[in-house]
């Protein structure tokens, strides 16, 4: 997998920086966008910028390459998935809490109309 998904000699470095640190930031970004009723498109813009930040952390801590399209895309896809899940989870909680007479929880990431 080294060379395809990450450039570090250990998958633990990729997991720590991209999934743990970047994933936490992506979840909180998704949560913040949902709480302030921003659109998904503004979340996408924020996560694209966060992808640059994660690439910088790889560069600064582990001497990775800063400007590599392949690794930027991989990091950003991971951040997009985590950020979108955080957004949908928070938005679902908002909808069933604030509009409890209209909606009920369908699952952790969606709601449905009450019959």
PAZAPA-4460 file (N, C-alpha, C; in steps of 0.05 Angstrom, whole numbers, plus 32768, in hexadecimal, padded with zeros to 4 digits):
% residues 115
    n_x    n_y    n_z   ca_x   ca_y   ca_z    c_x    c_y    c_z   seq   type   mol
   8010   7FE8   8000   8000   8000   8000   8011   8019   8000     1      X     A
   802A   8017   800A   803A   802F   800A   803F   8037   7FED     2      X     A
   803C   8050   7FE8   803F   805B   7FCD   8024   8060   7FBF     3      X     A
   8010   8051   7FC8   7FF5   8055   7FBC   7FE4   8068   7FCD     4      X     A
   7FE2   8061   7FE6   7FD1   8071   7FF8   7FE1   8083   800A     5      X     A
   7FF9   807C   8010   800A   808D   8022   8027   808A   801B     6      X     A
   8036   809F   8022   8053   809E   801B   8064   8098   8033     7      X     A
   8058   8097   804B   8068   8092   8063   8070   8074   8064     8      X     A
   8086   806E   8072   808F   8052   8073   807C   8041   8084     9      X     A
   806B   804D   8094   8058   803D   80A5   803C   8047   80A1    10      X     A
   8029   8035   80A0   800D   803D   809E   8003   804B   80B7    11      X     A
   8011   8047   80CD   800A   8054   80E6   800D   8072   80E4    12      X     A
   8021   807C   80D6   8024   8099   80D2   800D   80A4   80C2    13      X     A
   8005   8096   80AD   7FEE   809E   809D   7FD5   809E   80AE    14      X     A
   7FD1   8089   80BD   7FB9   8087   80CE   7FB9   809D   80E3    15      X     A
   7FD0   80A3   80EF   7FD1   80B7   8104   7FCB   80D3   80F9    16      X     A
   7FD8   80DB   80E3   7FD5   80F6   80D9   7FBB   80F9   80CA    17      X     A
   7FB5   80E7   80B6   7F9E   80EB   80A5   7F84   80E3   80B3    18      X     A
   7F84   80CB   80BE   7F6B   80C1   80C9   7F65   80CB   80E5    19      X     A
   7F79   80CD   80F6   7F74   80D6   8112   7F73   80F4   8114    20      X     A
   7F89   8101   810E   7F8A   811E   8110   7F78   812C   80FB    21      X     A
   7F7C   8125   80E2   7F6C   8131   80CD   7F4F   8129   80CF    22      X     A
   7F4A   810F   80D6   7F2E   8106   80D8   7F1F   8114   80EE    23      X     A
   7F2C   8118   8105   7F20   8127   811B   7F19   8144   8111    24      X     A
   7F2B   8151   8104   7F26   816C   80FA   7F10   816C   80E5    25      X     A
   7F0F   8157   80D4   7EFA   8155   80C0   7EDF   8151   80CD    26      X     A
   7EDE   813F   80E1   7EC5   813B   80EF   7EBA   8155   80FC    27      X     A
   7ECC   8163   8109   7EC5   817C   8116   7EBD   8191   8101    28      X     A
   7ECA   8191   80EA   7EC2   81A4   80D5   7EA6   819D   80CA    29      X     A
   7EA1   8184   80C6   7E86   817C   80BD   7E71   8182   80D2    30      X     A
   7E78   817E   80EB   7E65   8185   8101   7E60   81A3   8102    31      X     A
   7E75   81B3   80FF   7E71   81D0   8100   7E61   81DA   80E9    32      X     A
   7E65   81CF   80D1   7E55   81D7   80BA   7E38   81D0   80BE    33      X     A
   7E32   81B8   80C9   7E17   81B0   80CD   7E0A   81C1   80E3    34      X     A
   7E18   81C7   80F8   7E0D   81D7   810E   7E06   81F4   8105    35      X     A
   7E15   81FE   80F2   7E10   8219   80E9   7DFF   821A   80D0    36      X     A
   7DF4   8203   80C8   7DE2   8200   80B1   7DEF   8208   8097    37      X     A
   7E08   8203   8095   7E16   8208   807B   7E11   81F1   8068    38      X     A
   7E15   81F6   804F   7E11   81E2   803A   7E28   81CE   803A    39      X     A
   7E23   81B8   802C   7E37   81A3   8028   7E4E   81AF   8018    40      X     A
   7E48   81C1   8005   7E5D   81CC   7FF4   7E71   81DD   8004    41      X     A
   7E68   81EB   8018   7E7C   81F9   8029   7E8D   81E5   8039    42      X     A
   7E81   81CF   8041   7E90   81BA   804F   7EA6   81AF   803C    43      X     A
   7E9F   81AB   8023   7EB2   81A0   800F   7ECA   81B4   800D    44      X     A
   7EC5   81CE   800B   7EDA   81E1   8009   7EEC   81E0   8022    45      X     A
   7EE0   81DF   8039   7EF0   81DE   8052   7F01   81C5   8053    46      X     A
   7EF6   81AE   804A   7F05   8195   804B   7F1B   8195   8036    47      X     A
   7F17   81A2   8020   7F2D   81A5   800C   7F45   81B4   8019    48      X     A
   7F3E   81C9   8028   7F54   81D8   8035   7F60   81C8   804C    49      X     A
   7F50   81B8   8059   7F5B   81A7   806E   7F6D   8191   8063    50      X     A
   7F68   8188   804B   7F7A   8176   803D   7F96   8181   8039    51      X     A
   7F97   819B   8033   7FB1   81A8   8030   7FBF   81A9   804C    52      X     A
   7FB0   81AE   8061   7FBB   81AE   807C   7FC6   8193   8084    53      X     A
   7FB8   817E   807D   7FC1   8163   8083   7FDA   815D   8073    54      X     A
   7FDC   8165   805A   7FF4   8161   804B   800C   8170   8058    55      X     A
   8006   8188   8062   801C   8197   8070   8025   8188   8089    56      X     A
   8013   817C   8098   801B   816D   80B0   802C   8155   80A7    57      X     A
   8025   8147   8092   8036   8131   8088   8051   813B   8081    58      X     A
   8052   8153   8074   806C   815E   806C   807C   8167   8084    59      X     A
   8070   8175   8097   807F   8180   80AD   8088   816B   80C1    60      X     A
   8077   8157   80C7   807E   8143   80DB   808E   812C   80D1    61      X     A
   8087   8123   80B8   8093   810A   80AE   80A3   810D   8095    62      X     A
   80A9   8126   808D   80B9   812D   8076   80AC   8122   805C    63      X     A
   8092   8123   805B   8084   811A   8043   8084   8131   802E    64      X     A
   807B   812B   8017   807A   813F   8002   8061   8150   8006    65      X     A
   8064   816A   8003   804D   817C   8008   803A   817D   7FF1    66      X     A
   8045   8180   7FD9   8034   8184   7FC1   8034   816B   7FAF    67      X     A
   8025   8158   7FB8   8021   813F   7FA8   8003   813B   7FA4    68      X     A
   7FFA   813C   7F8C   7FDD   813A   7F86   7FD2   811F   7F8F    69      X     A
   7FE1   8109   7F8B   7FD7   80EF   7F92   7FD1   80ED   7FB0    70      X     A
   7FE4   80F5   7FC1   7FE0   80F2   7FDE   7FCC   8107   7FE8    71      X     A
   7FCB   811E   7FDC   7FB7   8132   7FE3   7F9B   8127   7FDE    72      X     A
   7F97   811A   7FC7   7F7D   810F   7FC1   7F75   80F9   7FD4    73      X     A
   7F88   80E8   7FDB   7F82   80D2   7FEE   7F7B   80DD   8009    74      X     A
   7F8B   80F0   8013   7F86   80FC   802D   7F6B   810B   802D    75      X     A
   7F65   8119   8018   7F4C   8129   8016   7F34   8117   8014    76      X     A
   7F36   8100   8006   7F20   80ED   8005   7F19   80E2   8020    77      X     A
   7F2E   80DB   8030   7F2A   80D1   804B   7F1C   80E7   805C    78      X     A
   7F26   8100   8059   7F1A   8116   8068   7EFD   811B   8060    79      X     A
   7EF8   8119   8046   7EDC   811E   803C   7EC9   8109   8047    80      X     A
   7ED1   80F0   8048   7EC0   80DB   8052   7EBA   80E1   8070    81      X     A
   7ECE   80E6   8080   7ECA   80EA   809C   7EBA   8104   80A1    82      X     A
   7EC1   8119   8092   7EB2   8132   8095   7E95   8131   808E    83      X     A
   7E8F   8122   8078   7E73   811F   8070   7E63   810E   8084    84      X     A
   7E70   80FA   808F   7E62   80EA   80A3   7E5C   80FB   80BC    85      X     A
   7E6F   810C   80C4   7E6B   811E   80DA   7E55   8132   80D5    86      X     A
   7E54   813C   80BC   7E3F   814F   80B4   7E24   8142   80B5    87      X     A
   7E21   812A   80A9   7E07   811D   80A9   7DFE   8114   80C4    88      X     A
   7E10   810B   80D5   7E09   8103   80F0   7DFE   811B   8100    89      X     A
   7E0C   8131   80FE   7E03   8149   810C   7DE9   8154   8101    90      X     A
   7DE7   8154   80E6   7DCE   815E   80DA   7DB6   814D   80E2    91      X     A
   7DBA   8132   80E3   7DA5   8120   80EB   7D9C   8127   8108    92      X     A
   7DAF   812A   8119   7DA8   8131   8135   7D9A   814C   8136    93      X     A
   7DA2   815F   8126   7D94   8179   8125   7D77   8176   811C    94      X     A
   7D73   8167   8107   7D58   8165   80FC   7D45   8156   810F    95      X     A
   7D4E   8141   811C   7D3C   8133   812E   7D39   8141   8149    96      X     A
   7D4B   8152   8150   7D49   8160   8169   7D38   817A   8166    97      X     A
   7D3F   818A   8151   7D31   81A3   814E   7D16   81A1   8140    98      X     A
   7D12   818C   8131   7CF9   8188   8123   7CED   816C   812B    99      X     A
   7CEC   8167   8145   7CE3   814D   814E   7CC7   8146   8147   100      X     A
   7CB6   815A   8141   7C9B   8154   8139   7C99   814C   811B   101      X     A
   7CAE   8152   810C   7CAD   814B   80EF   7CBE   8133   80E8   102      X     A
   7CD4   812F   80F5   7CE7   811B   80ED   7CEE   8107   8104   103      X     A
   7CF6   80EF   80FC   7D01   80DC   810E   7D1A   80CF   8102   104      X     A
   7D2A   80C4   8112   7D43   80B8   8109   7D3E   809F   80F8   105      X     A
   7D4A   809E   80E1   7D48   8086   80D0   7D61   8074   80D7   106      X     A
   7D78   8080   80D8   7D90   8073   80E1   7DA3   8089   80EB   107      X     A
   7DBC   8082   80F0   7DCE   8096   80FC   7DD4   80AE   80EA   108      X     A
   7DD0   80AA   80CF   7DD7   80C0   80BC   7DC0   80CB   80AD   109      X     A
   7DA7   80C3   80B4   7D90   80CE   80A5   7D77   80CF   80B6   110      X     A
   7D64   80DD   80AD   7D4A   80E0   80BB   7D34   80DB   80A7   111      X     A
   7D1C   80D7   80B1   7D05   80D3   80A0   7CED   80E2   80AC   112      X     A
   7CD9   80E7   809B   7CC1   80F5   80A4   7CB1   80E2   80B6   113      X     A
   7CA5   80EE   80CA   7C92   80DE   80DB   7C79   80DA   80CB   114      X     A
   7C6E   80C2   80CF   7C55   80BC   80C0   7C3C   80C6   80CF   115      X     A
***
